[in-house]
């Protein structure tokens, strides 16, 4: 038993070439379309930047909007120029000219300048500490940890002694005390450098060390009394504490 199906008639375009229709569709499918761009908001202050890499107009508009390349000084609201930045040492709190003035004030034991030591810092003391350790290393003595520990203990010791002697009038803080002790280590550093050329043993080496210890003691005592209140009445006791501190460091150099 056979069935008959109704087949719709096929209508071809004029010319009778059905492949022309397919070729037109293929050509229409190959036409490049523009990239997707979201609708712009009228209230937004930042214009939309096109992601079309080959668009030179977008690049020129963005460069004109943001003031050109990075580092240009025409950016509104601030400048990206590195010439206006502070030096790195100033940002770290290291002032070489101030360290040099404080160091020169220590060189004269009879006329120290307490005014330059009012602004305390630890950059100069660390430099002198490293110099002392270096000279001791050249002498065959590895004493980095010992010297650092003694500096910390000496600063705390002199801080406690001074404030106990001054009583309620004492206003010496630990940071300033450490700064003064560190800068007054300069005679000990010079002694350590000179000891490299002085023969070991003998009374001459001890006499030279005594001179440098008295130098450091006098300068440190004068600065402590001048920078903090309540130390004039107890100058002798403060000098004795400073003498013990720098004698301790000189023993490291001698022996």
C-alpha positions as CSV (number, residue, x, y, z in Angstrom):
1,X,0.0,0.0,0.0
2,X,1.5,3.3,-1.1
3,X,1.1,6.8,0.4
4,X,1.3,10.0,-1.5
5,X,3.0,13.0,0.2
6,X,2.3,16.5,-0.8
7,X,5.6,18.1,-1.8
8,X,5.6,22.0,-1.9
9,X,6.8,23.4,-5.1
10,X,10.4,24.7,-5.3
11,X,10.7,28.2,-6.7
12,X,14.2,29.3,-7.9
13,X,15.2,32.9,-8.5
14,X,15.6,34.3,-11.9
15,X,18.5,32.8,-13.8
16,X,17.9,29.4,-12.3
17,X,21.1,29.3,-10.3
18,X,20.4,28.2,-6.7
19,X,24.1,28.5,-5.7
20,X,23.9,32.3,-6.0
21,X,21.7,32.6,-3.0
22,X,24.1,30.5,-0.9
23,X,27.1,32.6,-2.0
24,X,25.3,35.8,-1.1
25,X,24.5,34.5,2.4
26,X,28.1,33.4,2.9
27,X,29.4,36.9,1.8
28,X,26.9,38.5,4.2
29,X,28.2,36.3,7.1
30,X,31.8,37.3,6.4
31,X,31.2,41.0,6.8
32,X,33.1,42.3,9.9
33,X,31.0,43.8,12.6
34,X,32.0,46.6,15.0
35,X,33.1,45.5,18.5
36,X,30.5,45.7,21.3
37,X,30.3,49.0,23.0
38,X,28.0,49.5,26.0
39,X,25.7,52.5,25.9
40,X,27.3,55.7,27.2
41,X,25.9,57.3,30.3
42,X,25.1,61.0,30.1
43,X,25.9,61.4,33.9
44,X,29.3,59.7,33.9
45,X,32.3,62.0,33.9
46,X,34.7,59.4,32.6
47,X,34.1,58.8,28.8
48,X,34.1,55.2,27.5
49,X,37.4,54.2,26.0
50,X,37.1,51.9,23.0
51,X,38.8,48.6,23.0
52,X,39.5,48.7,19.3
53,X,43.3,48.4,19.1
54,X,43.4,49.9,15.6
55,X,41.5,52.9,16.6
56,X,43.8,55.9,16.5
57,X,41.0,58.3,17.5
58,X,40.5,56.6,20.9
59,X,44.2,56.8,21.6
60,X,44.4,60.5,20.8
61,X,41.3,61.3,22.8
62,X,42.6,59.4,25.9
63,X,46.0,61.1,25.7
64,X,44.5,64.5,25.4
65,X,42.2,63.8,28.3
66,X,44.8,62.5,30.7
67,X,47.5,65.0,29.9
68,X,49.8,62.9,27.7
69,X,52.4,60.3,28.7
70,X,53.2,59.4,32.3
71,X,55.5,61.9,34.0
72,X,54.0,64.9,32.4
73,X,53.7,67.9,34.7
74,X,50.4,69.1,33.1
75,X,48.2,66.7,34.9
76,X,45.6,68.6,36.9
77,X,45.6,68.2,40.6
78,X,49.2,67.2,41.0
79,X,52.5,66.6,39.3
80,X,54.1,63.2,38.5
81,X,57.6,64.7,38.1
82,X,60.3,63.1,40.2
83,X,62.1,66.4,40.5
84,X,59.6,67.5,43.1
85,X,60.2,64.5,45.3
86,X,62.3,64.8,48.5
87,X,65.7,63.1,48.6
88,X,65.6,59.5,49.9
89,X,67.9,60.3,52.8
90,X,65.5,63.1,54.0
91,X,62.6,60.7,53.8
92,X,64.5,58.2,55.9
93,X,65.4,60.9,58.5
94,X,69.1,60.9,57.6
95,X,70.7,64.3,57.3
96,X,74.4,64.1,56.4
97,X,75.0,67.8,57.1
98,X,73.6,67.5,60.6
99,X,75.6,64.4,61.3
100,X,78.8,66.2,60.2
101,X,78.0,69.3,62.4
102,X,77.5,67.0,65.4
103,X,80.6,65.1,64.7
104,X,82.7,68.3,64.5
105,X,81.3,69.5,67.8
106,X,82.8,66.4,69.5
107,X,86.3,67.0,68.1
108,X,86.9,69.9,70.5
109,X,86.6,68.7,74.1
110,X,86.9,72.2,75.6
111,X,84.2,73.9,73.5
112,X,81.3,71.5,72.6
113,X,78.2,72.9,71.0
114,X,75.1,71.6,72.7
115,X,72.8,73.5,70.3
116,X,73.4,71.1,67.4
117,X,72.6,68.1,69.7
118,X,69.1,69.2,70.7
119,X,67.7,67.4,67.7
120,X,68.7,63.9,68.5
121,X,69.1,61.2,65.9
122,X,70.6,57.7,65.7
123,X,72.0,57.8,62.2
124,X,75.4,59.2,63.4
125,X,75.7,56.8,66.3
126,X,75.0,53.8,64.0
127,X,77.7,55.1,61.6
128,X,80.2,55.4,64.5
129,X,79.2,52.0,65.8
130,X,79.9,50.4,62.4
131,X,83.2,52.2,62.2
132,X,84.3,50.9,65.6
133,X,83.3,47.4,64.7
134,X,85.2,47.7,61.4
135,X,88.4,48.8,63.1
136,X,88.1,46.1,65.7
137,X,87.6,43.6,62.8
138,X,90.8,44.8,61.2
139,X,92.5,44.1,64.5
140,X,91.2,40.5,64.5
141,X,88.4,41.0,66.9
142,X,84.8,40.2,65.9
143,X,82.8,42.2,68.4
144,X,79.7,43.4,66.6
145,X,77.2,41.9,69.0
146,X,79.3,42.8,72.1
147,X,79.6,46.5,71.2
148,X,76.0,46.8,70.3
149,X,74.9,45.2,73.5
150,X,77.2,47.4,75.6
151,X,75.9,50.5,73.8
152,X,72.3,49.6,74.7
153,X,73.1,48.8,78.3
154,X,75.2,51.9,78.7
155,X,72.4,54.1,77.3
156,X,69.8,52.6,79.7
157,X,72.3,52.9,82.6
158,X,73.1,56.6,82.1
159,X,69.4,57.3,81.5
160,X,68.4,55.8,84.8
161,X,71.3,57.4,86.7
162,X,70.8,60.9,85.4
163,X,67.0,60.9,86.0
164,X,67.5,59.5,89.5
165,X,70.0,62.2,90.3
166,X,67.9,65.0,88.8
167,X,64.7,63.8,90.5
168,X,61.5,65.5,89.3
169,X,63.4,68.1,87.3
170,X,65.0,65.4,85.1
171,X,63.7,65.5,81.5
172,X,66.3,63.4,79.8
173,X,64.7,60.9,77.4
174,X,66.2,57.6,76.3
175,X,66.5,58.6,72.6
176,X,68.5,61.7,73.3
177,X,70.7,59.8,75.8
178,X,71.5,57.2,73.2
179,X,72.2,59.8,70.6
180,X,74.7,61.7,72.9
181,X,76.5,58.5,74.0
182,X,76.7,57.4,70.4
183,X,78.3,60.6,69.1
184,X,80.7,60.7,72.1
185,X,82.0,57.3,70.9
186,X,84.1,59.2,68.3
187,X,87.2,59.4,70.6
188,X,86.9,55.6,71.1
189,X,86.6,55.1,67.3
190,X,89.8,57.2,66.8
191,X,91.5,55.2,69.5
192,X,90.5,51.9,67.8
193,X,91.9,53.2,64.5
194,X,95.1,54.4,66.1
195,X,95.6,51.2,68.0
196,X,96.2,49.4,64.7
197,X,99.5,51.2,64.4
198,X,100.5,51.1,68.1
199,X,102.4,48.0,69.3
200,X,100.5,45.7,71.6
201,X,101.1,45.9,75.4
202,X,103.1,48.5,77.2
203,X,102.2,51.5,79.3
204,X,102.2,53.8,76.2
205,X,99.1,52.1,74.8
206,X,97.3,52.5,78.2
207,X,98.3,56.2,78.5
208,X,96.9,56.9,75.0
209,X,93.7,55.1,75.9
210,X,93.3,57.1,79.1
211,X,93.6,60.4,77.1
212,X,90.8,59.4,74.7
213,X,88.6,58.2,77.6
214,X,89.0,61.5,79.4
215,X,88.1,63.3,76.1
216,X,84.9,61.3,75.6
217,X,84.0,61.7,79.3
218,X,84.3,65.4,79.3
219,X,82.3,65.9,76.1
220,X,79.5,63.5,77.1
221,X,79.2,65.1,80.6
222,X,79.0,68.6,79.2
223,X,76.3,67.6,76.6
224,X,74.3,65.8,79.2
225,X,74.3,68.7,81.6
226,X,73.5,71.2,78.9
227,X,70.7,69.3,77.2
228,X,68.8,68.2,80.3
229,X,67.6,70.0,83.4
230,X,68.8,69.1,86.9
231,X,72.3,67.9,86.1
232,X,74.4,70.9,87.2
233,X,74.4,69.9,90.8
234,X,75.5,66.4,90.1
235,X,78.1,67.0,87.4
236,X,80.7,64.9,89.2
237,X,78.5,61.8,89.5
238,X,77.4,62.1,85.9
239,X,81.0,62.4,84.8
240,X,81.8,59.3,86.8
241,X,79.1,57.3,85.1
242,X,80.4,58.5,81.7
243,X,83.9,57.6,82.7
244,X,82.9,54.0,83.5
245,X,81.1,53.7,80.1
246,X,83.9,54.8,77.9
247,X,86.5,52.9,80.0
248,X,84.6,49.8,79.3
249,X,84.8,50.4,75.5
250,X,88.5,51.3,75.7
251,X,89.2,48.0,77.3
252,X,87.8,46.3,74.3
253,X,90.3,48.2,72.2
254,X,93.3,47.6,74.5
255,X,92.8,44.0,75.1
